[in-house]
């Protein structure tokens, strides 16, 4: 495993001698714009191994993406190699249908400390809830980024991560402009909660196995692949391709939705996500 090979994978060629915030932000943005958040292995009959060498080979050498357990683990390794003070944390994602956080820890994120300030770095949430820059670990403060306003709320040692929703403009849906998710005042989307207890990748081995065999989780039900772009994001869920441009007009994201055929799915993965699968995908 070689940090220069990782830099090649994420097209990063700037100086990196200082483990500072500016360098962290640049590496992070290259990472999320090069490495898709995807669970395609589960829908290609491949087993996902949760060890660094397997993750490195898959993402760096085979130019694939991965889910949070893989992409954040790879980022953790890279940041350690570069001399950052970083540790793994565990999160419980929010399930809107249940209106509750999961009982079991099911997400991995990173904490990075720079000059006494703590930042949360998470390259593994995908979609519209993907942060674009490290976020200061500070309670109750709005932190605006291109994807929207993020914030943390802390209560008795538990941290809650959330985002203010924006409207979506979907031209295809009707003759008249169609808006969804019209935000009411204080319309907040809860994302996950976490504590600052340091974790090890082995703490997630059981979760990694469970998610690959449990039929009732979202990752089993849907094949997902999303990638952040310079303007927004692209996402392929099953046969549905969504392309989003953030802040197309004030507080509104432009969304294009296309339904693909089986043949188009593979071509789209190659053209838009630079992914060539070794095994047959069943969307």
C-alpha positions in Angstrom: 0.0 0.0 0.0 1.4 3.3 -1.1 0.3 6.8 -0.4 1.4 8.0 -3.9 -0.8 5.3 -5.5 -3.7 6.5 -3.4 -3.0 10.1 -4.5 -3.1 8.9 -8.1 -6.4 7.2 -7.5 -8.0 10.5 -6.2 -6.1 12.7 -8.7 -4.3 14.7 -5.9 -1.0 16.2 -6.8 -0.6 19.2 -4.5 2.0 19.5 -1.7 1.1 17.6 1.5 4.0 18.1 3.8 1.9 19.9 6.4 -0.8 18.0 8.2 -3.0 21.1 8.3 -6.7 21.9 7.7 -6.1 23.2 4.2 -4.4 20.0 3.1 -7.0 17.8 4.8 -9.8 19.7 3.0 -8.2 19.3 -0.4 -7.5 15.6 0.1 -11.0 15.0 1.4 -12.6 16.8 -1.6 -10.5 14.8 -4.1 -11.5 11.6 -2.2 -15.2 12.2 -2.4 -15.1 13.3 -6.0 -13.1 10.3 -7.1 -14.3 7.4 -4.9 -18.0 6.6 -5.2 -20.1 5.6 -2.3 -21.4 2.2 -3.5 -22.6 -1.2 -2.5 -22.4 -2.9 -5.9 -20.4 -5.8 -4.6 -23.5 -7.0 -2.7 -25.4 -7.0 -6.0 -22.6 -8.7 -8.0 -22.3 -11.8 -5.7 -19.0 -10.5 -4.3 -18.1 -10.6 -0.6 -16.9 -7.4 1.1 -13.9 -8.1 3.3 -13.3 -5.6 6.0 -9.5 -5.4 6.1 -7.3 -2.6 4.9 -5.5 -4.6 2.2 -8.7 -5.8 0.6 -10.2 -2.3 0.8 -7.0 -0.8 -0.7 -6.9 -3.3 -3.5 -10.6 -2.8 -4.3 -10.7 1.0 -4.2 -7.2 2.1 -5.2 -6.1 -0.7 -7.6 -9.5 -1.8 -9.1 -10.8 1.7 -9.1 -14.0 0.8 -7.3 -15.9 2.6 -4.6 -17.2 1.3 -1.3 -19.6 1.9 1.5 -18.7 3.8 4.7 -16.8 0.9 6.3 -14.5 0.8 3.3 -14.1 4.4 2.1 -13.7 5.9 5.5 -11.3 3.1 6.6 -9.1 3.9 3.5 -9.2 7.6 4.3 -8.3 6.9 7.9 -5.2 5.0 6.7 -4.2 7.8 4.3 -4.6 10.5 7.0 -2.5 8.4 9.5 0.2 8.0 6.8 0.3 11.8 6.4 0.8 12.4 10.1 -2.8 13.5 11.1 -4.0 12.9 14.6 -7.1 10.9 13.7 -9.3 8.2 15.1 -12.4 6.1 14.1 -15.8 6.8 15.6 -19.0 4.8 15.4 -22.4 6.2 14.5 -26.1 5.2 14.5 -27.9 6.4 11.4 -31.4 8.0 11.5 -34.2 6.0 9.9 -36.9 8.5 8.8 -39.5 5.7 8.4 -39.0 4.6 12.0 -38.4 8.2 13.2 -35.6 6.9 15.3 -31.9 6.2 15.3 -30.8 2.6 14.8 -30.2 0.7 18.0 -27.0 -0.8 16.7 -23.9 1.1 15.6 -24.0 1.0 11.8 -21.8 3.9 10.5 -18.1 4.7 10.7 -16.7 8.3 10.7 -13.4 10.0 11.5 -12.4 12.6 14.0 -9.3 14.6 13.2 -7.6 17.0 15.7 -5.6 19.9 14.2 -3.9 22.4 16.5 -6.3 21.5 19.3 -9.5 21.8 17.2 -11.5 18.7 16.5 -13.1 18.1 13.1 -15.4 15.4 11.8 -14.4 13.9 8.5 -16.9 11.5 6.8 -16.5 10.4 3.2 -19.0 7.6 3.6 -22.5 8.9 3.7 -23.1 9.5 0.0 -26.0 11.3 -1.7 -27.2 14.7 -0.6 -26.1 14.2 3.1 -22.4 14.0 2.1 -20.3 16.8 3.7 -17.9 18.5 1.3 -15.4 19.8 3.9 -14.3 18.8 7.4 -16.8 20.1 10.0 -15.7 21.7 13.3 -16.9 19.5 16.1 -18.8 22.3 17.9 -22.4 22.1 19.2 -25.2 24.3 17.9 -23.3 26.2 15.2 -24.5 26.3 11.6 -21.8 25.3 9.2 -22.8 26.3 5.6 -21.3 24.3 2.7 -22.2 23.9 -0.9 -24.5 20.9 -0.3 -26.3 22.8 2.5 -26.1 23.9 6.1 -24.8 21.2 8.4 -24.7 21.3 12.2 -23.9 19.2 15.3 -25.9 19.2 18.5 -24.4 17.7 21.6 -26.5 16.3 24.5 -24.8 14.6 27.5 -21.9 13.2 25.5 -24.0 12.1 22.5 -23.5 14.2 19.3 -26.2 14.6 16.7 -25.4 15.4 13.0 -28.1 17.1 10.9 -28.6 19.1 7.8 -31.1 21.9 6.8 -33.1 20.7 3.8 -33.3 22.5 0.5 -36.0 22.5 -2.2 -35.6 20.3 -5.2 -36.6 21.4 -8.7 -37.3 18.5 -11.0 -38.2 19.7 -14.5 -39.0 16.2 -15.8 -41.9 15.5 -13.4 -44.5 17.8 -15.0 -45.3 20.4 -17.5 -45.1 23.0 -14.7 -42.0 23.3 -12.6 -42.2 20.8 -9.8 -40.8 21.3 -6.3 -40.4 18.7 -3.7 -39.3 18.8 -0.1 -40.4 22.4 0.3 -38.6 23.3 3.6 -40.7 24.6 6.4 -39.0 26.8 8.9 -36.5 24.7 10.8 -36.9 21.8 8.4 -34.0 19.6 9.6 -33.0 16.2 8.3 -31.4 14.2 11.1 -28.5 12.1 9.7 -26.8 10.2 12.5 -25.7 10.3 16.1 -22.3 9.3 17.6 -20.1 9.5 20.6 -16.4 10.3 20.8 -15.4 6.9 22.0 -12.5 5.7 19.8 -13.3 2.6 17.8 -11.3 0.0 15.9 -12.2 -1.4 12.5 -12.7 -4.8 14.1 -15.6 -3.3 16.1 -17.5 -3.2 12.7 -16.7 -6.8 11.5 -20.0 -8.2 12.8 -21.9 -5.3 11.1 -20.0 -5.9 7.9 -21.2 -9.5 7.8 -24.7 -8.7 9.0 -25.3 -6.1 6.3 -24.4 -8.6 3.6 -26.8 -11.3 4.7 -29.7 -9.4 6.3 -32.5 -9.1 3.7 -34.3 -6.2 5.4 -31.6 -3.5 5.2 -31.6 -0.8 2.6 -28.2 -1.9 1.2 -29.7 -5.3 0.4 -32.8 -3.9 -1.1 -31.2 -1.4 -3.4 -28.0 -1.2 -5.5 -26.5 2.2 -4.8 -23.7 4.3 -6.4 -23.3 8.0 -5.7 -20.4 10.4 -6.4 -19.9 14.0 -5.5 -19.1 16.3 -8.5 -17.8 19.9 -8.6 -21.4 21.2 -8.8 -23.5 18.6 -7.0 -23.8 14.8 -7.2 -24.7 11.9 -9.4 -26.4 8.9 -8.0 -27.5 5.5 -9.5 -30.1 3.7 -7.4 -31.3 0.5 -9.1 -32.2 1.7 -12.6 -32.7 5.4 -11.6 -30.0 7.9 -12.4 -30.3 11.2 -10.5 -28.1 14.2 -11.4 -28.2 17.1 -9.0 -26.8 20.6 -9.2 -26.6 22.3 -5.8 -28.1 25.8 -5.3 -29.3 26.1 -8.9 -31.4 29.0 -7.7 -31.5 30.4 -4.2 -32.2 27.5 -1.7 -33.1 25.2 -4.5 -31.2 22.2 -6.1 -31.8 21.3 -9.7 -32.6 17.5 -10.1 -32.6 15.5 -13.3 -34.0 12.0 -13.1 -33.6 9.3 -15.8 -34.7 5.7 -15.8 -32.1 3.4 -17.4 -32.3 0.0 -19.2 -30.1 -2.9 -18.0 -27.6 -2.2 -20.8 -27.5 1.5 -19.9 -26.7 0.7 -16.2 -23.3 -0.8 -17.0 -22.5 1.9 -19.5 -23.5 4.6 -17.0 -21.3 3.1 -14.3 -18.4 3.2 -16.7 -19.0 6.7 -18.1 -20.2 8.6 -15.1 -18.5 6.7 -12.2 -15.5 5.2 -13.9 -16.5 1.8 -12.5 -16.0 -1.4 -14.5 -17.4 -4.4 -12.7 -15.8 -7.8 -12.8 -19.0 -9.6 -12.2 -22.6 -9.2 -13.4 -24.6 -6.6 -11.6 -28.2 -7.4 -10.8 -29.7 -3.9 -10.0 
